[in-house]
Amino acid sequence: MTSRWKHRELTGREKRFLVYLAVLVAGVGFYLWRSRWNPTVTIRTAHFVILSSAPTNQAWEIARTSESLYAAYTKLLGARLTLLTNPHPLRMKLYRDREEFRRCAHVFGYAEAYYRNPYCHAYYDDNGPNAYHWMLHEVTHQLNAEVAQLDLAQWLDEGLADYFGSSLLPHGQLLPGTVDINTYPAWWIEHIATSGDLESDLSNGSVIPLRAIVTGRGGPSLNQKVNLYYLEWWTLVHFLFDSEEGKYREGTLQVLREGGSLKSFEKHIGPVERIQPLWYASVGRLKRALEGRDFRALYKLQHLDRHP
């Protein structure tokens, strides 16, 4: 009896499909193998659990810095926000270096750290003057979401993360608002308010109208002006917390509670067109204070360096 099934040669199209499928499977398998990650140490602190492949001394430095941020954040915001007093441990994956971070944390675009619940992903930047500012920025996002449970407009969420991430950490104590010039976006500060005249800078594109910043509408493309957006988010929050001896701080805490809408901003801070020139003047003062200074010079300028 002969079989009813007869052998058929694959068509050229079918053969190409199988080849492409084999290449795809092999490529995915290689990518997953190459991006595997094996943390070598787990550090537990009062508020964090850190899985790390970095050297142990670096992992502990990041752990102490994270706790310093937690203390500064809760001290600044805790009086007016409802913070979780006993939240679950905040989780972090700390990679050995930038290459491992990009490979194992699946980073394809521009990112030096990122937060995606439940983990903050970061690396120890051993090649720069500040090893942890990217991490501070992203852990602030983590605190906003998991400790303060805030739902913030982009300008306020990013501005707050910039505010803490760009602060000095003398002797292990984070000082919010005291600027470390060797942090992002502070190191780009010469690119904002380039002429010293508000109307000229609105025209030349080195200032984005404050209404566009707060509403998130009507400004230039974020992809084209990403550094300028971060500079404005940062300097606006810096102005709101620290200008005129904290005149706007109480109102800013109310804006935080309400999410950062234009309506909330104008209710608790003031009309955005009236605030714009005041913020702009504070940017000029900040630029003059930071002009030509490196970390060590600024450290001494602000009378924080207690050692000879």
C-alpha positions in Angstrom: 0.0 0.0 0.0 1.4 3.4 -0.9 1.3 6.4 1.5 -1.2 9.0 0.8 1.4 11.6 1.8 3.8 12.6 -0.9 7.0 14.4 -0.4 7.0 18.0 -1.7 10.0 20.3 -2.2 9.8 23.6 -0.4 9.3 26.6 -2.6 12.0 29.3 -2.6 9.8 31.6 -0.7 9.3 29.0 2.1 13.0 28.3 2.3 13.7 32.0 2.7 11.1 32.3 5.4 12.7 29.4 7.4 16.1 31.0 7.0 14.8 34.4 8.2 13.0 32.7 11.1 16.2 30.8 12.1 18.2 34.1 12.0 15.6 35.8 14.1 15.5 33.1 16.7 19.3 33.0 16.9 19.4 36.8 17.2 16.9 36.9 20.0 18.7 34.1 21.8 22.0 35.9 21.5 20.5 39.1 22.7 19.0 37.5 25.7 22.2 35.6 26.5 24.3 38.8 26.1 21.9 40.9 28.3 21.7 38.4 31.2 22.6 40.0 34.5 23.9 38.4 37.6 24.1 40.7 40.7 26.9 39.8 43.0 25.7 41.6 46.2 22.5 42.7 47.8 22.5 45.7 50.1 19.7 46.4 52.5 19.3 49.8 54.2 16.5 51.4 56.1 14.6 52.3 52.9 16.3 50.5 50.0 17.1 47.1 48.7 19.9 47.3 46.1 20.9 44.5 43.8 24.3 45.3 42.5 27.1 44.0 40.2 29.3 47.0 41.0 32.2 46.7 43.4 31.0 46.5 47.0 32.5 49.9 48.1 30.7 51.6 45.2 27.4 49.9 45.9 27.6 51.0 49.5 28.4 54.6 48.4 25.3 54.5 46.3 23.3 53.1 49.2 24.4 55.9 51.5 23.7 58.5 48.9 20.2 57.1 48.4 19.5 57.3 52.1 20.8 60.8 52.2 18.4 61.7 49.4 15.5 60.0 51.2 16.3 62.1 54.3 16.5 65.3 52.4 13.4 64.6 50.4 11.2 63.7 53.3 12.5 66.7 55.4 11.7 69.2 52.6 8.4 67.8 51.5 7.1 65.8 54.5 5.5 68.8 56.3 2.9 69.3 53.7 2.6 66.0 51.8 1.2 62.8 53.0 4.2 60.5 52.8 4.0 56.8 53.4 5.7 56.3 56.8 6.5 52.6 56.3 6.6 52.0 52.6 7.9 48.8 51.1 11.6 48.9 50.5 12.5 50.9 47.4 14.3 48.6 44.9 17.3 49.4 42.8 19.4 47.6 40.2 22.9 49.0 40.3 25.0 48.0 37.3 28.8 47.8 37.2 29.3 50.5 34.5 27.5 52.3 31.7 28.2 49.5 29.2 26.6 46.9 31.4 23.7 49.2 32.2 22.9 49.8 28.6 23.2 46.2 27.7 21.5 44.5 30.7 18.8 47.2 31.4 17.8 47.2 27.7 18.6 50.8 27.0 18.3 51.7 23.3 18.0 55.5 23.4 19.4 58.3 25.5 19.3 57.3 29.2 21.9 57.2 31.9 19.4 55.8 34.5 15.7 55.2 34.6 12.9 54.4 36.9 10.3 51.9 36.0 8.2 50.5 38.9 9.4 48.5 40.8 13.1 49.2 40.1 15.3 52.2 39.7 18.0 51.2 37.2 21.4 53.0 37.5 25.1 52.5 37.3 28.1 53.9 39.2 29.7 56.5 36.9 33.3 56.0 37.7 34.5 58.2 34.8 32.8 61.5 35.8 33.3 63.9 38.7 29.9 62.9 40.1 29.2 59.2 40.3 25.6 59.3 41.4 23.7 62.3 40.0 21.9 60.2 37.4 20.8 57.9 40.1 19.6 60.7 42.4 17.4 62.0 39.6 15.7 58.7 39.0 15.3 57.8 42.7 13.5 61.1 43.1 11.0 59.9 40.5 10.8 56.8 42.6 10.1 58.7 45.8 7.5 60.9 44.0 5.7 57.7 42.9 6.1 55.3 45.8 6.6 57.4 48.9 4.8 60.7 48.2 2.4 59.0 45.8 2.2 62.1 43.6 0.8 62.3 40.1 2.7 65.3 38.7 2.8 67.3 35.5 6.0 66.7 33.6 7.6 70.1 34.4 7.2 69.4 38.1 8.1 65.7 38.2 11.3 66.4 36.1 12.1 69.7 37.8 11.9 68.1 41.2 14.2 65.3 40.1 16.6 67.8 38.7 16.5 69.9 41.9 17.6 67.0 44.0 19.9 65.4 41.4 21.8 68.6 40.9 22.5 69.2 44.6 25.8 69.0 46.4 26.5 66.1 48.8 29.2 67.4 51.2 30.3 64.9 53.7 27.4 62.5 52.8 24.6 65.0 53.4 22.6 66.1 50.4 21.8 69.8 50.4 18.8 70.5 48.2 19.2 73.5 46.0 22.9 73.9 46.6 24.1 73.3 43.0 26.8 70.9 42.0 27.8 72.2 38.5 29.1 68.7 37.5 25.5 67.4 37.2 22.9 67.3 34.5 21.3 69.7 33.5 23.4 72.2 35.5 26.4 71.7 33.2 24.4 73.1 30.3 23.4 76.3 32.1 25.2 78.5 29.6 22.6 77.5 26.9 19.7 79.1 28.7 19.0 82.9 28.7 21.9 83.6 26.5 21.5 87.3 25.9 20.5 88.5 29.4 17.3 90.1 28.0 14.0 88.2 28.4 12.3 89.4 25.2 15.5 88.7 23.2 15.9 85.3 24.6 12.2 84.4 23.9 12.9 85.4 20.3 16.3 83.6 19.9 14.9 80.4 21.4 17.1 80.2 24.5 14.0 80.6 26.7 10.8 78.7 26.4 7.7 80.7 27.5 6.8 79.7 31.1 3.2 79.1 30.1 4.4 76.5 27.6 6.5 74.9 30.4 3.7 74.7 32.9 1.0 73.6 30.5 3.2 71.3 28.4 1.7 72.9 25.3 2.9 75.4 22.7 6.6 75.1 23.1 9.2 73.7 20.7 9.7 70.0 20.1 11.1 68.3 23.2 13.3 66.1 20.9 14.9 69.2 19.5 15.2 71.2 22.7 15.6 68.5 25.3 18.4 70.1 27.3 16.6 73.5 27.3 13.5 71.9 28.7 15.4 70.2 31.5 17.1 73.5 32.3 13.8 75.3 32.5 12.2 72.6 34.6 15.2 72.6 37.0 15.6 76.4 37.3 11.8 76.8 37.8 11.7 74.4 40.7 14.9 75.9 42.0 13.3 79.4 41.9 10.1 78.2 43.5 11.9 76.6 46.5 14.8 78.9 47.0 14.2 82.4 45.6 13.5 85.3 47.9 14.3 83.4 51.0 11.7 80.7 50.2 8.8 83.1 49.5 7.1 80.6 47.2 8.0 77.4 49.0 4.7 77.0 50.8 2.7 77.6 47.7 5.0 75.2 45.8 4.1 72.4 48.3 0.5 73.1 47.6 1.1 72.9 43.9 2.9 69.6 44.4 -0.1 68.2 46.3 -2.4 69.2 43.4 -0.2 67.9 40.6 1.3 71.0 39.0 -1.5 72.2 36.7 -1.5 75.8 35.4 -4.6 76.5 37.5 -2.9 75.3 40.7 0.3 77.2 39.8 -1.6 80.5 39.3 -3.6 79.9 42.4 -0.7 79.3 44.8 2.2 81.0 43.1 0.8 83.7 40.9 -0.1 84.6 37.2 2.4 82.8 35.0 3.2 86.0 33.0 4.0 87.9 36.3 6.2 85.0 37.5 8.1 84.6 34.2 10.4 87.7 34.6 11.0 86.9 38.3 12.1 83.4 37.4 14.1 84.7 34.5 16.0 87.1 36.8 16.7 84.2 39.1 18.2 82.3 36.2 20.6 85.2 35.6 21.7 85.2 39.2 22.2 81.4 39.1 24.3 81.7 35.9 26.5 84.4 37.4 27.0 82.3 40.6 28.0 79.2 38.6 30.0 80.9 35.8 33.4 79.4 35.3 33.2 77.3 38.5 34.0 73.7 38.9 32.8 71.5 41.8 35.7 72.3 44.1 35.4 76.1 43.6 31.6 76.1 44.1 32.1 73.9 47.2 34.3 76.5 48.8 32.2 79.4 47.5 29.2 78.1 49.4 31.3 77.7 52.6 30.6 74.0 52.7 34.1 72.7 52.6 35.1 72.4 56.3 38.5 70.8 55.5 41.6 72.6 54.4 
